Amino acid sequence: MVVMIRVMSVDDHPVMREGVAAIIHSQRDLSLIAEAWNGREAIEVFRRERPDVVLMDLRLPDMTGIEALLAIRSEFPEAQVIMLTTFEGDAGSVGHSRPERAGTSSRACRRRS
């Protein structure tokens, strides 16, 4: 029996959400249970769905992904969130203090050319 990991995707770009959905659907142990396009919606949907993990864009139209993470973690300290970005400078600009305040660690991973 395969244990399903329930995933929520948060990104304001529909093409990015579709790509993430395609990758998740290709994995037999992942299930995309919810999507949101901004931080406020992410917080509301998290409350309702309680996913196992959230894949969240760092840049959202109404707040940063870090701000949404802090809001989610204030209610659900056990929330597991992976921050994503497609912008080269974002990993360094986030700094280490804000993620650590949310009880997380900051790691930058770059795609090799």
Phi and psi in degrees as a GROMACS rama.xvg file:
@    title "Ramachandran Plot"
@    xaxis  label "Phi"
@    yaxis  label "Psi"
@TYPE xy
-92.3019  128.472  VAL-2
-84.8105  122.08  VAL-3
-84.6525  135.084  MET-4
-96.4551  120.564  ILE-5
-87.1727  118.401  ARG-6
-113.865  141.897  VAL-7
-118.787  136.785  MET-8
-112.191  132.837  SER-9
-127.962  112.805  VAL-10
-160.489  140.761  ASP-11
-83.5884  -7.8674  ASP-12
-99.4256  115.885  HIS-13
-57.094  -37.3102  PRO-14
-64.8422  -39.2194  VAL-15
-65.7085  -43.9837  MET-16
-61.0987  -40.5343  ARG-17
-64.82  -40.0796  GLU-18
-64.8623  -44.894  GLY-19
-61.2451  -42.5019  VAL-20
-61.4913  -42.3294  ALA-21
-62.455  -41.9477  ALA-22
-65.4561  -45.5944  ILE-23
-62.1748  -44.4823  ILE-24
-64.6016  -20.9874  HIS-25
-82.7539  -6.80318  SER-26
-104.253  128.381  GLN-27
-73.4342  -14.2224  ARG-28
-106.373  9.05078  ASP-29
-117.938  142.684  LEU-30
-134.554  121.081  SER-31
-80.408  110.62  LEU-32
-101.652  -17.3402  ILE-33
-162.866  155.267  ALA-34
-135.977  153.239  GLU-35
-143.592  153.547  ALA-36
-110.59  -8.52718  TRP-37
-146.144  176.352  ASN-38
-66.0826  -44.0953  GLY-39
-61.7409  -43.9589  ARG-40
-64.2952  -38.2903  GLU-41
-58.9743  -43.5547  ALA-42
-64.2141  -46.4685  ILE-43
-62.6802  -45.386  GLU-44
-67.2288  -37.6468  VAL-45
-60.4743  -44.6766  PHE-46
-56.1954  -42.4059  ARG-47
-77.3768  -42.0363  ARG-48
-96.9821  -27.209  GLU-49
48.6156  62.3346  ARG-50
-67.4983  161.228  PRO-51
-72.5955  -35.1841  ASP-52
-149.007  146.801  VAL-53
-117.525  131.269  VAL-54
-101.427  110.534  LEU-55
-123.204  131.207  MET-56
-65.4392  142.597  ASP-57
-72.1187  -34.6167  LEU-58
-107.019  113.499  ARG-59
-121.735  158.296  LEU-60
-69.2942  -27.3603  PRO-61
-105.792  -21.3073  ASP-62
-163.608  167.979  MET-63
-78.5549  161.334  THR-64
-61.2369  -33.3852  GLY-65
-64.591  -42.102  ILE-66
-63.6638  -40.5789  GLU-67
-65.0014  -40.7485  ALA-68
-59.7049  -45.6505  LEU-69
-61.4174  -40.6244  LEU-70
-65.9829  -43.724  ALA-71
-63.932  -46.3702  ILE-72
-66.4921  -25.0656  ARG-73
-66.2392  -29.7148  SER-74
-97.1676  -32.831  GLU-75
-130.676  80.0161  PHE-76
-58.3412  -22.6897  PRO-77
-84.9877  -1.55007  GLU-78
-57.7106  135.177  ALA-79
-105.902  117.044  GLN-80
-129.942  132.22  VAL-81
-111.237  120.866  ILE-82
-86.3635  136.557  MET-83
-122.244  149.35  LEU-84
-153.852  151.639  THR-85
-109.172  2.51976  THR-86
-95.948  128.85  PHE-87
-53.0046  -44.9615  GLU-88
-85.7732  -6.11483  GLY-89
-63.6783  -39.4634  ASP-90
-60.0628  -41.4739  ALA-91
-77.4547  -29.347  GLY-92
-76.0062  -22.2772  SER-93
-66.9852  -36.4677  VAL-94
74.419  178.745  GLY-95
-102.403  -18.9584  HIS-96
-71.9303  -41.6803  SER-97
-66.8828  -47.9161  ARG-98
-61.2312  -37.4934  PRO-99
-67.3449  -31.3107  GLU-100
-64.0763  -27.0691  ARG-101
-88.0298  6.6484  ALA-102
80.7937  27.1129  GLY-103
-124.233  175.236  THR-104
-117.084  157.21  SER-105
-106.548  129.367  SER-106
-135.89  137.818  ARG-107
-109.526  129.439  ALA-108
-123.927  128.002  CYS-109
-112.748  144.513  ARG-110
-76.5487  132.5  ARG-111
-77.9379  138.694  ARG-112
